[in-house]
Amino acid sequence: SNNNAIVTPPLRRSDLVVFQSSSFFLVLSLALVTFSPAPALIAKIGSERATSILSIISACAALMEIVFSPALGSLLDSVGRKPALLFTLISIATVHGAVSIHSSVLTICAAKFISAVSVGLFFISSQVIISDISASNPEKLGSMLGVQSALIGAAFFLGAIGAGRLSEFGLSVIYGTSTIIAVLTAALVSFGMRETL
């Protein structure tokens, strides 16, 4: 046996609360801008080109998930779960911040692509984190997954409503709000959540 192994203290209820809160806010951040790219791109390049570009972005993001998900799983096992969550949040904050500062076809498309890829990374990470947290209490796994699913649904619901309300203020405000939520959530994960690996 390895005497130098680091023993991680058992995960507390607060770890689950911080993780579930961060999940809620990450999805809220994404949901706020979900419907923004299409009308913004249509206004800039026309309906046909916008639809074509958004289809290509979605297909490329899906292809990236297919190709990189196995490697990502290995990375989560070697580097840890917390860095993956932080990377996801910082990526979202960066590209959404770029759109907020300067909304061009390039920044909107980059943000759409990074957001789509981030959703895949988030779902893989969150399932692994829930498995880690429930390892000491496996009979609670189903209820944890149920709560997680409800929180994601609630975040998307509120984000969709929020996006409608914020749309009158323009793209900068929508993407700026998303950026602030992602940055604050990254701080929450950074300081409030322990590594679950």
N, C-alpha and C positions, 0 to 999 in steps of 0.2 A: 504494500500500500504506500501511497505517497504522503509522507509526513508534512510536506511543505504545502499541501493543498489549502487554499483559503476557504475557510468555513463562513458562508454567508448566514447571518442571523435569519431566522424565519421571517417571512414577509408579514407585515402588519396589515390590519384593515385599512390604515391610512394610505398604504401603497396602492391598494385597489381603488380607493376614492380618488387619489391623485391621477392614477392612470385613466379611470373612467371620465373624470373631469377633462383631462387633456384630450381624450378621444372625442368628447362632445364638442370642445372648442375647435379642434382640428377640422372636424366635419363642418361645423358652422362656418369656419373661415373659407372652406372650399365651396360650400353651398351658396354663400353670398354672391359668388361670381359665376356660378354654373351657367346662368342664362345670359350673361353679358357678352361673351365673344361673338355669338351669331349676329345680333343686331349691330354691334360695333363694326364687325368686318363687312357686313352688307352695306353699311353706310360708306365705308371706305373703298371697297372694291367690287361691289355689286353682289347680287344674290347667288348667281351661278358660281362665280369664283370662290365666294365665301363658303358655300356648301361643299365644294370640291376640296378646298383646303382643310376645312374642319373634319371631313371624312378621312383625309390622308393622315391628319394628326392623330385621330382616334385609332386608326388602323396601325400606325407606327407605334403608338403607346401600348396597344394590345400585343403587338409583336415583341416589343421590348420585355413585357411581362413574361411572355412565353419563354423567351430565350434566357432571361436573367433570373427568373424566380428560383430555380434550383441553386444557383450560385449565391443568391441572396439568402436562402435558407442556411447554407453553410457559413456565410458571413455572420449571420445572427448568432450562430452557435459559437463562433470563435471571437468575434469582436464584442458582442453583447446586444441587448435589445434597446437599451436607452440611447446609444449613439444613433441607431436607425431612426428612432422617433425624432430625435433632435435634428438629424439630417433632413428628414421629411419636412419638419416645421420650418427650418431655416431656408430650405429650397423654396417652399411656398411663399414665405415672407419676402424673399429676394425677388422672385419673378412678379409677384403681385405688387410689390413696392415699385418695381420698374414700370409697370403699366400705370400705376398711380401717378408717377412722376412724368412719364411720357408715353401716351397711348398711341402706338403705331401698329401697323400690321405685324411687324416682327415681334414686338413685345407682347402683343395679345396672343399671337400664335405660340410663342415660347412659354408663356404662362399657362396656356391651355394644355400644351404637351407635358410640362413639368407637373401640373396638377393631376393630369390623368395618370402619369407614372407614379406619382406620390400616393394616389388612392390604393394602387396595388401594393406598394411598399407598406403602407399603413395597415392594410388588412392582414398581410402576412405577419407583420410585427405584433399586431394586437392579438391575433390568435395565439401566437407563441407566448406572449406575456400573460394572457389569461390562463394558459396551460401551466406556466410557471407558478402563478399565484395560487392556482387551485391544486397544485401538486400535493400540498400538505392536507388538503380537504377536498378530495376528488368528488365527493357526493354533492359539492356545491357548483361543479363545473357548468351544469345545465342552467342553473339560475343565473350564474355570472354571464354566460353567453346571452341569455334572455335580456338581462338588464343592459348589456352592451348594445344589443340590437335595438332596444327601445331608445337608448340615448342617441344612437346614430340616426334613427328615424326622427326623433325630436329635434336634433340639431339641423337636419336637412329641412324639416318643416319650418323651423324658425328662420333658417337662412334664406329659404325661398320667399317667405313673407318679407323678411328684412330687405332682400334684394329689390322687391317690388317697391318698397317704401323709399329706398335709397336711390332708385333709378332716376328719380326726378332731379337729383343733385349731380348726376353725371358719373362717368366712368372713374374718374380720379377718386371720388368719395367712396364708391363701392370697393374698388381695389385697395384704397387706403385703409378702410375699415377692416377688410380681410387681412391686410398686412399687420395691423396693430394686434388683432386677435391672435394671429400666428406667432408674433414676437412674444406676447405675454404668455402664450401657452408654452413656448419653448423655455421661457424663464421658469414657469411652473414645473415642467419636466426636469429641467436642469437642477433646480434647488429642492424640489419637493418629492422627487421619485427616486428610489434606489434601483440599482440594476437588479433585474429579476433572474438573470442567468445563474 
